Amino acid sequence: MKRIEVAIVDDHAVVIDGLVAMLSSCDEIRIVYTTHNGRDLLEYLQANVPDVLLMDIQMPEIGGIELARLVLQRQPKVKIIAFSSFDDSGYVKSVMRKGAKGYLLKNSDKQTIIRAIGRVMSGEEFLDDAIKNIILQETITGRRRSIYEIPLTKREKELVKLIAEGHSSQEIADKLYISLRTVETHRLNIKQKMGVKNTAGLLKEAVKRGLID
């Protein structure tokens, strides 16, 4: 029987090491690739097609939600399982809409991870039980649950203030001595963290969080 080939992308080495140690003892699974960033992953996928990709959501340069879209653009047969610390339903829905087949929390045990891999390989979707409960409660109450806010980095907070002042992406790039592409990546990550779709939503959420007046 062919073993399930699994690739892992996470910007924390300890997470990758933990997953490799956990899954290496499973006879049905073979870890074929690990990396700490999305760009290396996309390069790998030019010539390789793992069965399953365990993918962190919050990473520098390319956020997991956007990365899911890019991965499936290149290799539509890859089954993506988001692997995240965030139990916010907005993240879950966003990444599933981009084509992910599963969503696991990073406190998931070995059997849950193995079960998720097996389920997506059989064509099903898999959500962590805690995520299912959150979505169920939100459906019942009609209110989005938010246990905590996803923190912004110092640089992201700096960008929020410049955006609020009306600066364009190019003006921000010039002011901070960074590339336009880096500014756009920061803007995307900020919107993902805040759970908003556009600049108006970003500014509204920034006011709510006390980042701007």
Backbone as a printed PyTorch tensor [residue, N CA C, xyz], in Angstrom:
tensor([[[  0.8430,  -1.2050,   0.0000],
         [  0.0000,   0.0000,   0.0000],
         [  0.8790,   1.2570,   0.0000]],

        [[  0.5450,   2.1950,  -0.8880],
         [  1.3220,   3.4270,  -0.9890],
         [  1.1350,   4.2860,   0.2590]],

        [[  2.2510,   4.7620,   0.7880],
         [  2.1750,   5.6370,   1.9570],
         [  1.7360,   7.0350,   1.5370]],

        [[  1.0410,   7.7250,   2.4250],
         [  0.5800,   9.0920,   2.1570],
         [  1.7640,  10.0390,   2.3040]],

        [[  2.0730,  10.7680,   1.2430],
         [  3.2020,  11.6910,   1.2660],
         [  2.7510,  13.0570,   1.7900]],

        [[  3.3990,  13.5050,   2.8560],
         [  2.9940,  14.7270,   3.5430],
         [  4.1170,  15.7690,   3.5080]],

        [[  3.7740,  16.9890,   3.1350],
         [  4.7000,  18.1250,   3.2150],
         [  4.2200,  19.0450,   4.3410]],

        [[  5.1480,  19.7660,   4.9530],
         [  4.8230,  20.6490,   6.0740],
         [  5.4510,  22.0180,   5.8390]],

        [[  4.6610,  23.0860,   6.0370],
         [  5.2070,  24.4430,   5.9900],
         [  4.7630,  25.1780,   7.2510]],

        [[  5.7540,  25.6360,   8.0110],
         [  5.5010,  26.3720,   9.2610],
         [  6.7510,  27.1860,   9.5630]],

        [[  6.5650,  28.4330,   9.9880],
         [  7.7500,  29.2660,  10.2160],
         [  8.4050,  29.0270,  11.5720]],

        [[  7.8960,  28.0730,  12.3420],
         [  8.5170,  27.7270,  13.6210],
         [  9.1370,  26.3310,  13.5440]],

        [[ 10.4460,  26.2700,  13.7120],
         [ 11.1580,  24.9920,  13.6100],
         [ 10.6460,  23.9780,  14.6200]],

        [[ 10.2710,  24.4440,  15.8200],
         [  9.8240,  23.5220,  16.8570],
         [  8.5190,  22.8260,  16.4520]],

        [[  7.6780,  23.5260,  15.7050],
         [  6.4230,  22.9220,  15.2430],
         [  6.7130,  21.8380,  14.2060]],

        [[  7.5900,  22.1660,  13.2540],
         [  7.9560,  21.1800,  12.2350],
         [  8.5970,  19.9600,  12.8820]],

        [[  9.5360,  20.1930,  13.8000],
         [ 10.2150,  19.0730,  14.4640],
         [  9.2140,  18.1990,  15.2130]],

        [[  8.2410,  18.8430,  15.8540],
         [  7.2350,  18.0870,  16.5980],
         [  6.3600,  17.2390,  15.6900]],

        [[  5.9600,  17.8060,  14.5600],
         [  5.1320,  17.0570,  13.6130],
         [  5.9030,  15.9010,  12.9910]],

        [[  7.1570,  16.1630,  12.6290],
         [  7.9840,  15.0920,  12.0490],
         [  8.1560,  13.9540,  13.0470]],

        [[  8.4530,  14.2880,  14.2970],
         [  8.6260,  13.2590,  15.3310],
         [  7.3290,  12.4870,  15.5500]],

        [[  6.2240,  13.2070,  15.5060],
         [  4.9230,  12.5950,  15.7530],
         [  4.4970,  11.6540,  14.6270]],

        [[  4.7130,  12.0840,  13.3810],
         [  4.1920,  11.3390,  12.2420],
         [  5.1570,  10.3050,  11.6760]],

        [[  6.4280,  10.4270,  12.0080],
         [  7.4200,   9.4880,  11.4630],
         [  7.1940,   8.0610,  11.9340]],

        [[  6.5440,   7.9030,  13.0640],
         [  6.2950,   6.5610,  13.5900],
         [  5.0370,   5.9240,  12.9960]],

        [[  4.3470,   6.6710,  12.1490],
         [  3.1300,   6.1480,  11.5160],
         [  3.4870,   5.4810,  10.1890]],

        [[  3.1900,   4.2000,  10.0650],
         [  3.5730,   3.4340,   8.8760],
         [  2.8790,   3.9070,   7.6030]],

        [[  1.6970,   4.5260,   7.7520],
         [  0.9280,   4.9250,   6.5740],
         [  1.3600,   6.2790,   6.0050]],

        [[  2.2290,   6.9830,   6.7450],
         [  2.5800,   8.3500,   6.3660],
         [  4.0850,   8.4940,   6.1550]],

        [[  4.4570,   9.2890,   5.1320],
         [  5.8700,   9.5880,   4.9080],
         [  6.0410,  11.0950,   4.7320]],

        [[  6.8790,  11.7070,   5.5650],
         [  7.1680,  13.1340,   5.4330],
         [  8.1530,  13.3090,   4.2790]],

        [[  7.7460,  14.0370,   3.2440],
         [  8.5950,  14.1660,   2.0620],
         [  9.2650,  15.5370,   1.9510]],

        [[  8.7310,  16.5380,   2.7030],
         [  9.3060,  17.8780,   2.5630],
         [  8.8670,  18.7520,   3.7310]],

        [[  9.7910,  19.5810,   4.2190],
         [  9.4470,  20.5810,   5.2370],
         [ 10.1330,  21.8980,   4.8800]],

        [[  9.4750,  22.9880,   5.2050],
         [ 10.0660,  24.3020,   4.9620],
         [  9.4690,  25.3150,   5.9270]],

        [[ 10.1530,  26.4580,   6.0590],
         [  9.7080,  27.4920,   6.9840],
         [  9.0200,  28.6580,   6.2800]],

        [[  8.9160,  28.6240,   4.9530],
         [  8.2660,  29.7440,   4.2680],
         [  7.5750,  29.3090,   2.9830]],

        [[  6.5980,  30.1260,   2.5820],
         [  5.7740,  29.8040,   1.4300],
         [  6.5020,  29.8330,   0.1050]],

        [[  7.4810,  30.7220,  -0.0300],
         [  8.1740,  30.8350,  -1.3190],
         [  8.9440,  29.5580,  -1.6520]],

        [[  9.6240,  28.9930,  -0.6550],
         [ 10.3370,  27.7300,  -0.8870],
         [  9.3520,  26.6120,  -1.2270]],

        [[  8.2090,  26.6270,  -0.5540],
         [  7.1950,  25.6120,  -0.8310],
         [  6.7270,  25.6960,  -2.2800]],

        [[  6.4380,  26.8940,  -2.7530],
         [  5.9570,  27.0580,  -4.1260],
         [  7.0010,  26.6050,  -5.1420]],

        [[  8.2620,  26.8360,  -4.8210],
         [  9.3410,  26.3690,  -5.6940],
         [  9.3830,  24.8410,  -5.7170]],

        [[  9.2350,  24.2390,  -4.5450],
         [  9.2120,  22.7690,  -4.4430],
         [  8.0610,  22.1810,  -5.2590]],

        [[  6.9240,  22.8540,  -5.2260],
         [  5.7350,  22.3320,  -5.8990],
         [  5.8020,  22.4220,  -7.4170]],

        [[  6.8030,  23.0940,  -7.9290],
         [  6.9590,  23.1590,  -9.3820],
         [  7.2570,  21.7800,  -9.9710]],

        [[  7.8940,  20.9350,  -9.1760],
         [  8.2720,  19.6110,  -9.6900],
         [  7.8020,  18.4620,  -8.8010]],

        [[  7.1090,  18.7800,  -7.7040],
         [  6.7080,  17.7300,  -6.7660],
         [  5.2500,  17.9070,  -6.3490]],

        [[  4.5720,  16.7820,  -6.1200],
         [  3.1580,  16.8300,  -5.7250],
         [  2.9310,  15.9250,  -4.5100]],

        [[  3.0760,  16.4540,  -3.2940],
         [  2.7640,  15.6560,  -2.1110],
         [  1.2550,  15.3950,  -2.0600]],

        [[  0.8580,  14.3720,  -1.3450],
         [ -0.5740,  14.0790,  -1.2160],
         [ -1.2530,  15.1160,  -0.3220]],

        [[ -0.5970,  15.4250,   0.7910],
         [ -1.1840,  16.3130,   1.8010],
         [ -0.1740,  17.3790,   2.1970]],

        [[ -0.6700,  18.5950,   2.3990],
         [  0.1600,  19.6930,   2.8930],
         [ -0.3910,  20.1690,   4.2280]],

        [[  0.4220,  20.0470,   5.2860],
         [  0.0850,  20.6380,   6.5750],
         [  0.6470,  22.0530,   6.5640]],

        [[ -0.2270,  23.0480,   6.6610],
         [  0.1790,  24.4280,   6.3940],
         [ -0.2120,  25.3650,   7.5310]],

        [[  0.7840,  26.0600,   8.0470],
         [  0.5220,  27.0970,   9.0450],
         [ -0.2470,  28.2380,   8.3780]],

        [[ -1.0690,  28.9340,   9.1660],
         [ -1.8500,  30.0480,   8.6320],
         [ -1.0850,  31.3600,   8.6850]],

        [[ -0.4250,  31.6050,   9.8230],
         [  0.2110,  32.9000,  10.0250],
         [  1.7110,  32.8110,   9.7940]],

        [[  2.1390,  33.2330,   8.6060],
         [  3.5560,  33.1890,   8.2640],
         [  3.9800,  34.5010,   7.6260]],

        [[  5.2660,  34.8340,   7.7080],
         [  5.7500,  36.0560,   7.0540],
         [  5.7600,  35.9050,   5.5360]],

        [[  5.8040,  37.0040,   4.8520],
         [  5.8650,  37.0840,   3.3870],
         [  4.5550,  36.6790,   2.7200]],

        [[  4.2060,  35.4000,   2.8140],
         [  2.9420,  34.9420,   2.2250],
         [  2.0950,  34.3220,   3.3320]],

        [[  0.9700,  34.9350,   3.6390],
         [  0.0780,  34.3830,   4.6520],
         [ -0.5400,  33.0800,   4.1700]],

        [[ -0.9580,  32.2480,   5.1100],
         [ -1.4680,  30.9280,   4.7640],
         [ -2.6970,  30.9320,   3.8700]],

        [[ -3.5760,  31.9080,   4.0430],
         [ -4.7930,  31.9570,   3.2320],
         [ -4.4420,  32.2070,   1.7640]],

        [[ -3.5560,  33.1610,   1.5280],
         [ -3.1060,  33.4220,   0.1670],
         [ -2.2660,  32.2620,  -0.3640]],

        [[ -1.4740,  31.6630,   0.5130],
         [ -0.6300,  30.5360,   0.0990],
         [ -1.4780,  29.3560,  -0.3600]],

        [[ -2.6030,  29.1260,   0.3090],
         [ -3.4950,  28.0370,  -0.1020],
         [ -3.9400,  28.2210,  -1.5450]],

        [[ -4.2870,  29.4500,  -1.8900],
         [ -4.7140,  29.7380,  -3.2660],
         [ -3.5840,  29.4720,  -4.2560]],

        [[ -2.3760,  29.9200,  -3.9160],
         [ -1.2340,  29.7590,  -4.8140],
         [ -0.8310,  28.2940,  -4.9690]],

        [[ -0.9020,  27.5520,  -3.8750],
         [ -0.5670,  26.1160,  -3.9260],
         [ -1.5080,  25.3910,  -4.8780]],

        [[ -2.8060,  25.6210,  -4.7260],
         [ -3.7870,  24.9000,  -5.5420],
         [ -3.7970,  25.3750,  -6.9890]],

        [[ -3.3130,  26.5830,  -7.1910],
         [ -3.1530,  27.0830,  -8.5540],
         [ -2.0950,  26.2620,  -9.2820]],

        [[ -1.0330,  25.9030,  -8.5440],
         [  0.0680,  25.1480,  -9.1250],
         [ -0.1880,  23.6370,  -9.1270]],

        [[ -0.7100,  23.1510,  -8.0070],
         [ -0.9150,  21.7070,  -7.8700],
         [ -2.2990,  21.4430,  -7.2550]],

        [[ -3.3510,  21.4690,  -8.0810],
         [ -4.7170,  21.3430,  -7.5710],
         [ -5.0390,  20.0250,  -6.8710]],

        [[ -4.1750,  19.0160,  -7.0360],
         [ -4.4570,  17.7170,  -6.4050],
         [ -4.0070,  17.6510,  -4.9420]],

        [[ -3.2160,  18.6220,  -4.5090],
         [ -2.7220,  18.6110,  -3.1290],
         [ -3.8740,  18.8620,  -2.1510]],

        [[ -3.9550,  18.0400,  -1.1210],
         [ -4.9710,  18.2160,  -0.0800],
         [ -4.3550,  19.0630,   1.0390]],

        [[ -4.8950,  20.2560,   1.2320],
         [ -4.3380,  21.1620,   2.2370],
         [ -5.0880,  21.0320,   3.5550]],

        [[ -4.3170,  20.8840,   4.6370],
         [ -4.8830,  20.9510,   5.9820],
         [ -4.2340,  22.1420,   6.6790]],

        [[ -5.0310,  23.1540,   6.9960],
         [ -4.5110,  24.2930,   7.7490],
         [ -4.2010,  23.8310,   9.1650]],

        [[ -3.0590,  24.2650,   9.6810],
         [ -2.5990,  23.8340,  11.0040],
         [ -2.2550,  25.1040,  11.7680]],

        [[ -3.1190,  25.4950,  12.7070],
         [ -3.0220,  26.8420,  13.2500],
         [ -3.2910,  26.9070,  14.7490]],

        [[ -2.7800,  27.9740,  15.3720],
         [ -3.0910,  28.2540,  16.7720],
         [ -4.4020,  29.0230,  16.8950]],

        [[ -4.8970,  29.5540,  15.7740],
         [ -6.0530,  30.4330,  15.8000],
         [ -7.3500,  29.6570,  15.6210]],

        [[ -8.2670,  29.8030,  16.5900],
         [ -9.5570,  29.1330,  16.4760],
         [-10.6570,  30.1060,  16.0710]],

        [[-10.2710,  31.1550,  15.3870],
         [-11.2210,  32.1580,  14.9140],
         [-11.9220,  31.6320,  13.6550]],

        [[-13.2460,  31.6690,  13.6580],
         [-14.0100,  31.1050,  12.5420],
         [-13.7360,  31.8290,  11.2320]],

        [[-13.3770,  33.1130,  11.3070],
         [-13.0660,  33.8610,  10.0860],
         [-11.9010,  33.2460,   9.3410]],

        [[-10.8770,  32.8420,  10.0890],
         [ -9.7210,  32.1860,   9.4740],
         [-10.1360,  30.8560,   8.8590]],

        [[-10.9350,  30.1080,   9.6060],
         [-11.3660,  28.7880,   9.1280],
         [-12.1130,  28.9260,   7.8030]],

        [[-13.0980,  29.8080,   7.7810],
         [-13.9220,  29.9670,   6.5780],
         [-13.0950,  30.4910,   5.4080]],

        [[-12.1900,  31.4150,   5.6860],
         [-11.3770,  31.9930,   4.6060],
         [-10.4970,  30.9520,   3.9440]],

        [[ -9.8040,  30.1530,   4.7460],
         [ -8.8820,  29.1790,   4.1670],
         [ -9.6290,  28.0200,   3.5110]],

        [[-10.8040,  27.6650,   4.0440],
         [-11.5840,  26.6010,   3.4190],
         [-12.1420,  27.0780,   2.0720]],

        [[-12.5030,  28.3540,   1.9930],
         [-12.9930,  28.9020,   0.7160],
         [-11.8840,  28.9140,  -0.3400]],

        [[-10.6340,  29.0250,   0.1070],
         [ -9.5030,  29.0020,  -0.8270],
         [ -9.1690,  27.5880,  -1.2930]],

        [[ -9.8370,  26.5950,  -0.7090],
         [ -9.6350,  25.2280,  -1.1800],
         [ -9.0460,  24.2510,  -0.1910]],

        [[ -8.7420,  24.7010,   1.0270],
         [ -8.2260,  23.7670,   2.0340],
         [ -9.2890,  22.7140,   2.3440]],

        [[ -8.8560,  21.5220,   2.6850],
         [ -9.7800,  20.4210,   2.9680],
         [ -9.9230,  20.1500,   4.4650]],

        [[ -9.0620,  20.7890,   5.2700],
         [ -9.1480,  20.5460,   6.7060],
         [ -8.5810,  21.6950,   7.5010]],

        [[ -8.9370,  21.7270,   8.8000],
         [ -8.4200,  22.7650,   9.6920],
         [ -8.1880,  22.1380,  11.0560]],

        [[ -6.9370,  22.1470,  11.4870],
         [ -6.5460,  21.5770,  12.7710],
         [ -5.9420,  22.6520,  13.6680]],

        [[ -6.1550,  22.5370,  14.9610],
         [ -5.4830,  23.4060,  15.9150],
         [ -4.1500,  22.7770,  16.3060]],

        [[ -3.1860,  23.6190,  16.6720],
         [ -1.8400,  23.1140,  16.9520],
         [ -1.7440,  22.3170,  18.2510]],

        [[ -2.8190,  22.3100,  19.0280],
         [ -2.8090,  21.4560,  20.2220],
         [ -3.4390,  20.0870,  19.9450]],

        [[ -3.7010,  19.8030,  18.6580],
         [ -4.2780,  18.5090,  18.2900],
         [ -3.3160,  17.3720,  18.6200]],

        [[ -3.8710,  16.2450,  19.0550],
         [ -3.0150,  15.1010,  19.3670],
         [ -2.7030,  14.3050,  18.0960]],

        [[ -1.8060,  13.3560,  18.2560],
         [ -1.3260,  12.5750,  17.1100],
         [ -2.4630,  11.8770,  16.3730]],

        [[ -3.3730,  11.2440,  17.1010],
         [ -4.4490,  10.4960,  16.4570],
         [ -5.3770,  11.4000,  15.6650]],

        [[ -5.6140,  12.6010,  16.1690],
         [ -6.4730,  13.5460,  15.4480],
         [ -5.8150,  13.9710,  14.1410]],

        [[ -4.5090,  14.2360,  14.1820],
         [ -3.7900,  14.6400,  12.9680],
         [ -3.7930,  13.5140,  11.9350]],

        [[ -3.5430,  12.3050,  12.3960],
         [ -3.5410,  11.1490,  11.4850],
         [ -4.9380,  10.9350,  10.8950]],

        [[ -5.9590,  11.0950,  11.7500],
         [ -7.3350,  10.9260,  11.2710],
         [ -7.6760,  11.9870,  10.2250]],

        [[ -7.2260,  13.2180,  10.4530],
         [ -7.4810,  14.3060,   9.5010],
         [ -6.8290,  14.0080,   8.1540]],

        [[ -5.5930,  13.5400,   8.1910],
         [ -4.8760,  13.2120,   6.9510],
         [ -5.6180,  12.1160,   6.1920]],

        [[ -6.0630,  11.0920,   6.9110],
         [ -6.8040,  10.0020,   6.2800],
         [ -8.1260,  10.4610,   5.6760]],

        [[ -8.8190,  11.3390,   6.3960],
         [-10.1170,  11.8200,   5.9210],
         [ -9.9870,  12.6380,   4.6340]],

        [[ -9.0350,  13.5600,   4.6060],
         [ -8.9120,  14.3920,   3.4000],
         [ -8.4250,  13.5570,   2.2190]],

        [[ -7.6260,  12.5250,   2.4880],
         [ -7.1790,  11.6470,   1.4080],
         [ -8.3300,  10.8350,   0.8210]],

        [[ -9.3610,  10.6120,   1.6250],
         [-10.5250,   9.8530,   1.1400],
         [-11.5770,  10.7670,   0.5060]],

        [[-11.2310,  12.0660,   0.3970],
         [-12.1350,  12.9940,  -0.2760],
         [-13.0600,  13.7710,   0.6350]],

        [[-12.9240,  13.5930,   1.9460],
         [-13.7660,  14.3070,   2.9000],
         [-13.0750,  15.5800,   3.3860]],

        [[-13.8520,  16.4150,   4.0790],
         [-13.2870,  17.5610,   4.7650],
         [-13.1760,  17.2290,   6.2480]],

        [[-12.2420,  17.8940,   6.9290],
         [-12.0490,  17.6020,   8.3550],
         [-11.8650,  18.9020,   9.1270]],

        [[-12.6790,  19.0880,  10.1570],
         [-12.5340,  20.2260,  11.0640],
         [-12.3000,  19.7200,  12.4710]],

        [[-11.3800,  20.3520,  13.1630],
         [-11.1460,  20.0520,  14.5700],
         [-12.4650,  20.1910,  15.3280]],

        [[-12.7020,  19.3070,  16.3100],
         [-13.9580,  19.3390,  17.0640],
         [-14.1990,  20.6960,  17.7170]],

        [[-13.1340,  21.3240,  18.2190],
         [-13.2830,  22.6410,  18.8540],
         [-13.7740,  23.6740,  17.8430]],

        [[-13.2860,  23.5810,  16.6090],
         [-13.7160,  24.4990,  15.5550],
         [-15.1840,  24.2610,  15.2190]],

        [[-15.5810,  23.0050,  15.1380],
         [-16.9860,  22.6770,  14.8530],
         [-17.8980,  23.2940,  15.9020]],

        [[-17.4990,  23.2010,  17.1570],
         [-18.3220,  23.7440,  18.2420],
         [-18.4490,  25.2620,  18.1470]],

        [[-17.3440,  25.9240,  17.7930],
         [-17.3610,  27.3820,  17.6570],
         [-18.3240,  27.7950,  16.5440]],

        [[-18.2150,  27.1340,  15.3980],
         [-19.0790,  27.4740,  14.2620],
         [-20.5440,  27.1760,  14.5910]],

        [[-20.7860,  26.0760,  15.3010],
         [-22.1560,  25.7320,  15.7010],
         [-22.7370,  26.8070,  16.6100]],

        [[-21.9490,  27.2350,  17.5970],
         [-22.4210,  28.2650,  18.5220],
         [-22.6880,  29.5880,  17.8040]],

        [[-21.8300,  29.9280,  16.8570],
         [-22.0340,  31.1610,  16.1040],
         [-23.2980,  31.0750,  15.2560]],

        [[-23.5660,  29.8800,  14.7120],
         [-24.7690,  29.6730,  13.9090],
         [-26.0180,  29.8130,  14.7810]],

        [[-25.9490,  29.2710,  15.9880],
         [-27.0960,  29.3160,  16.9060],
         [-27.3550,  30.7340,  17.4090]],

        [[-26.2830,  31.4190,  17.8220],
         [-26.4420,  32.7390,  18.4310],
         [-26.4930,  33.8730,  17.4160]],

        [[-25.9470,  33.6060,  16.2030],
         [-25.8990,  34.6570,  15.1960],
         [-24.8120,  35.6700,  15.4510]],

        [[-23.9430,  35.3860,  16.4260],
         [-22.8520,  36.3030,  16.7570],
         [-21.5150,  35.6040,  16.5820]],

        [[-20.5500,  36.3180,  15.9950],
         [-19.2100,  35.7610,  15.8230],
         [-18.4930,  35.7560,  17.1620]],

        [[-17.9340,  34.6310,  17.4940],
         [-17.2090,  34.4870,  18.7490],
         [-15.7730,  34.9180,  18.5450]],

        [[-15.2390,  35.6400,  19.5050],
         [-13.8410,  36.0570,  19.4090],
         [-13.2010,  35.9300,  20.7730]],

        [[-12.3780,  34.9120,  20.9560],
         [-11.7380,  34.6720,  22.2440],
         [-10.6410,  35.7000,  22.4700]],

        [[ -9.9410,  36.0450,  21.4340],
         [ -8.8290,  36.9780,  21.5610],
         [ -8.5760,  37.6440,  20.2250]],

        [[ -7.8410,  38.7060,  20.2630],
         [ -7.4510,  39.3730,  19.0340],
         [ -6.0960,  38.8360,  18.5810]],

        [[ -5.9490,  38.6860,  17.2870],
         [ -4.6650,  38.2510,  16.7490],
         [ -3.7250,  39.4540,  16.7370]],

        [[ -2.6220,  39.3980,  17.4700],
         [ -1.7670,  40.5730,  17.5980],
         [ -1.0460,  40.9520,  16.3050]],

        [[ -0.8670,  42.2550,  16.1150],
         [ -0.0830,  42.7550,  14.9950],
         [  1.3580,  42.9540,  15.4450]],

        [[  2.2880,  42.8150,  14.5140],
         [  3.6870,  43.0940,  14.8140],
         [  3.8830,  44.6120,  14.8950]],

        [[  5.0390,  45.0230,  15.3960],
         [  5.3530,  46.4510,  15.4880],
         [  5.3140,  47.1020,  14.1090]],

        [[  5.8670,  46.4480,  13.0980],
         [  5.8800,  46.9880,  11.7470],
         [  4.4580,  47.0750,  11.1830]],

        [[  3.6300,  46.0790,  11.4720],
         [  2.2490,  46.1010,  10.9860],
         [  1.4660,  47.2550,  11.6170]],

        [[  1.7020,  47.5130,  12.9040],
         [  1.0430,  48.6480,  13.5640],
         [  1.4820,  49.9640,  12.9310]],

        [[  2.7570,  50.0290,  12.5640],
         [  3.2990,  51.2130,  11.9140],
         [  2.5930,  51.4450,  10.5770]],

        [[  2.3840,  50.3650,   9.8390],
         [  1.6890,  50.4690,   8.5580],
         [  0.2510,  50.9320,   8.7350]],

        [[ -0.4160,  50.4020,   9.7480],
         [ -1.8130,  50.7840,   9.9980],
         [ -1.9220,  52.2980,  10.1880]],

        [[ -0.9950,  52.8620,  10.9510],
         [ -1.0220,  54.3080,  11.1980],
         [ -0.7890,  55.0940,   9.9100]],

        [[  0.1200,  54.6130,   9.0730],
         [  0.3980,  55.3040,   7.8050],
         [ -0.7870,  55.1780,   6.8480]],

        [[ -1.4310,  54.0220,   6.8620],
         [ -2.6320,  53.8390,   6.0280],
         [ -3.7230,  54.7960,   6.4930]],

        [[ -3.8760,  54.9020,   7.8240],
         [ -4.8970,  55.8000,   8.3910],
         [ -4.6260,  57.2530,   8.0290]],

        [[ -3.3530,  57.5850,   7.8350],
         [ -2.9870,  58.9650,   7.4630],
         [ -3.2070,  59.2230,   5.9750]],

        [[ -3.6090,  58.1740,   5.2590],
         [ -3.9410,  58.3380,   3.8470],
         [ -2.8160,  58.0870,   2.8750]],

        [[ -1.6990,  57.5340,   3.3450],
         [ -0.5630,  57.2720,   2.4590],
         [ -0.8610,  56.0810,   1.5380]],

        [[ -0.4060,  56.1540,   0.3120],
         [ -0.5230,  55.0420,  -0.6280],
         [  0.5360,  53.9920,  -0.2960]],

        [[  0.3950,  52.8160,  -0.8900],
         [  1.3760,  51.7530,  -0.6550],
         [  2.7720,  52.1820,  -1.0920]],

        [[  2.8580,  52.8880,  -2.2260],
         [  4.1650,  53.3390,  -2.7090],
         [  4.7690,  54.3590,  -1.7610]],

        [[  3.9420,  55.2690,  -1.2380],
         [  4.4290,  56.2650,  -0.2790],
         [  4.9180,  55.6050,   1.0050]],

        [[  4.2060,  54.5660,   1.4340],
         [  4.6200,  53.8320,   2.6400],
         [  5.9470,  53.1290,   2.3900]],

        [[  6.0850,  52.5250,   1.2070],
         [  7.3320,  51.8470,   0.8480],
         [  8.5080,  52.8240,   0.8860]],

        [[  8.3020,  54.0040,   0.3210],
         [  9.3630,  55.0100,   0.2920],
         [  9.6980,  55.5020,   1.7000]],

        [[  8.6800,  55.6880,   2.5150],
         [  8.8760,  56.2300,   3.8590],
         [  9.6040,  55.2340,   4.7670]],

        [[  9.3000,  53.9290,   4.5870],
         [  9.8850,  52.9040,   5.4570],
         [ 11.1070,  52.2220,   4.8410]],

        [[ 11.4560,  52.6420,   3.6030],
         [ 12.6200,  52.0600,   2.9030],
         [ 12.4650,  50.5440,   2.7090]],

        [[ 11.2640,  50.1550,   2.3010],
         [ 11.0040,  48.7540,   1.9770],
         [ 10.3770,  48.6950,   0.5880]],

        [[ 10.2890,  47.5030,   0.0100],
         [  9.7460,  47.3800,  -1.3410],
         [  8.2230,  47.4860,  -1.3290]],

        [[  7.6810,  47.8190,  -2.4870],
         [  6.2250,  47.8880,  -2.6280],
         [  5.6040,  46.5180,  -2.3650]],

        [[  6.2780,  45.4800,  -2.8290],
         [  5.7660,  44.1270,  -2.6110],
         [  5.6750,  43.8030,  -1.1220]],

        [[  6.6740,  44.2360,  -0.3450],
         [  6.6540,  44.0020,   1.1040],
         [  5.4860,  44.7310,   1.7500]],

        [[  5.2240,  45.9510,   1.3050],
         [  4.0820,  46.7110,   1.8350],
         [  2.7880,  45.9660,   1.5490]],

        [[  2.6240,  45.4860,   0.3150],
         [  1.3960,  44.7850,  -0.0490],
         [  1.2410,  43.4920,   0.7570]],

        [[  2.3610,  42.8170,   1.0170],
         [  2.3120,  41.6010,   1.8400],
         [  1.8730,  41.9320,   3.2590]],

        [[  2.4290,  43.0200,   3.8150],
         [  2.0230,  43.4520,   5.1520],
         [  0.5330,  43.7950,   5.1820]],

        [[  0.0660,  44.4830,   4.1710],
         [ -1.3540,  44.8690,   4.1200],
         [ -2.2400,  43.6150,   4.1060]],

        [[ -1.8390,  42.6260,   3.3310],
         [ -2.6000,  41.3790,   3.2500],
         [ -2.6230,  40.6810,   4.6090]],

        [[ -1.4530,  40.5920,   5.2550],
         [ -1.3750,  39.9380,   6.5640],
         [ -2.2090,  40.6690,   7.6070]],

        [[ -2.1880,  42.0040,   7.5660],
         [ -2.9720,  42.7980,   8.5130],
         [ -4.4640,  42.5100,   8.3300]],

        [[ -4.9120,  42.4960,   7.0820],
         [ -6.3350,  42.2420,   6.8190],
         [ -6.7300,  40.8310,   7.2560]],

        [[ -5.8350,  39.8680,   7.0290],
         [ -6.1230,  38.5000,   7.4600],
         [ -6.2240,  38.4190,   8.9790]],

        [[ -5.3000,  39.0520,   9.6790],
         [ -5.3090,  39.0230,  11.1440],
         [ -6.5580,  39.6960,  11.7080]],

        [[ -6.9900,  40.7660,  11.0550],
         [ -8.1450,  41.5160,  11.5450],
         [ -9.4730,  40.9340,  11.0660]],

        [[ -9.3940,  40.0110,  10.1060],
         [-10.6170,  39.4080,   9.5940],
         [-11.4450,  40.3620,   8.7510]],

        [[-10.7670,  41.2550,   8.0040],
         [-11.4710,  42.2250,   7.1600],
         [-11.0520,  42.0410,   5.7060]],

        [[-11.8360,  42.6500,   4.7920],
         [-11.5980,  42.4360,   3.3730],
         [-11.0210,  43.6460,   2.6440]],

        [[-11.1660,  44.8270,   3.2370],
         [-10.7290,  46.0260,   2.5280],
         [-10.1760,  47.0590,   3.4930]],

        [[ -9.7160,  48.1730,   2.9370],
         [ -9.0850,  49.2080,   3.7590],
         [-10.0760,  49.8320,   4.7380]],

        [[-11.3300,  50.0200,   4.2960],
         [-12.3390,  50.5940,   5.1840],
         [-12.5450,  49.7080,   6.4160]],

        [[-12.6140,  48.3990,   6.1810],
         [-12.7720,  47.4670,   7.2940],
         [-11.5470,  47.4510,   8.1900]],

        [[-10.3710,  47.5720,   7.5660],
         [ -9.1120,  47.6070,   8.3170],
         [ -9.0940,  48.8000,   9.2710]],

        [[ -9.4810,  49.9640,   8.7740],
         [ -9.4600,  51.1730,   9.6020],
         [-10.4980,  51.1020,  10.7130]],

        [[-11.6530,  50.5490,  10.4080],
         [-12.7020,  50.4010,  11.4250],
         [-12.2280,  49.4870,  12.5440]],

        [[-11.5910,  48.3780,  12.1790],
         [-11.0850,  47.4270,  13.1780],
         [ -9.9250,  48.0380,  13.9550]],

        [[ -9.0970,  48.8390,  13.2800],
         [ -7.9650,  49.4880,  13.9490],
         [ -8.4450,  50.4550,  15.0280]],

        [[ -9.5270,  51.1680,  14.7450],
         [-10.1090,  52.0760,  15.7460],
         [-10.6220,  51.2690,  16.9350]],

        [[-11.2850,  50.1670,  16.6390],
         [-11.8380,  49.3170,  17.6960],
         [-10.7470,  48.7770,  18.6010]],

        [[ -9.5730,  48.4870,  18.0070],
         [ -8.4580,  47.9520,  18.7820],
         [ -7.6030,  49.0350,  19.4440]],

        [[ -7.9370,  50.2880,  19.1690],
         [ -7.1870,  51.3770,  19.7820],
         [ -5.8640,  51.6630,  19.1040]],

        [[ -5.6860,  51.1880,  17.8620],
         [ -4.4290,  51.3980,  17.1450],
         [ -4.3660,  52.8040,  16.5470]],

        [[ -5.5420,  53.3450,  16.2310],
         [ -5.6380,  54.7110,  15.7130],
         [ -6.8170,  55.3880,  16.3850]],

        [[ -6.8380,  56.7080,  16.3480],
         [ -7.9360,  57.4660,  16.9560],
         [ -9.1090,  57.6180,  15.9850]]])
